[in-house]
């Protein structure tokens, strides 16, 4: 598959997810649940394994922080889109 067709599929999927409020909320809920799972896994599931190496520890929590930032930005987008949708309904 060429890069341009792959990119086109990603853009189309993103538009489909971001356009519909119900789909957007399902994806946001899944992303938030995954974030909580990553926190729990890091705190209890693999804490000993992470404690063995400072590099491993730092990379794990950097990844979790990045994922948390993605969820935060996605929720901010959802809030702004919901406000815009409600304003459009009132006009």
URTA-V740397 format. One record per backbone hydrogen bond with DSSP energy under -0.5 kcal/mol. NH is the residue of the N-H (numbers start at 0). CO is the residue of the C=O. If there is no record, write none. Layout:
BEGIN
[[NH:CO] [NH:CO]]
END
This chain:
BEGIN
[[5:1] [6:2] [7:3] [8:4] [9:5] [10:6] [11:7] [12:8] [13:9] [14:10] [15:11] [16:12] [17:13] [18:14] [19:15] [23:19] [24:20] [25:21] [26:22] [27:23] [28:24] [29:25] [30:26] [31:27] [32:28] [33:29] [34:30] [35:31] [36:32] [37:33] [38:34] [39:35] [40:36] [41:37] [42:38] [43:39] [44:39] [45:40] [49:45] [50:46] [51:47] [52:49] [56:49] [56:52] [57:53] [58:54] [59:55] [60:56] [61:57] [62:58] [63:59] [64:60] [65:61] [66:62] [67:63] [68:64] [69:65] [70:66] [71:67] [72:68] [73:69] [74:70] [75:71] [76:72] [77:73] [78:74] [79:75] [80:76] [81:77] [82:78] [83:79] [84:80] [85:81] [86:82] [87:83] [88:84] [89:85] [90:86]]
END
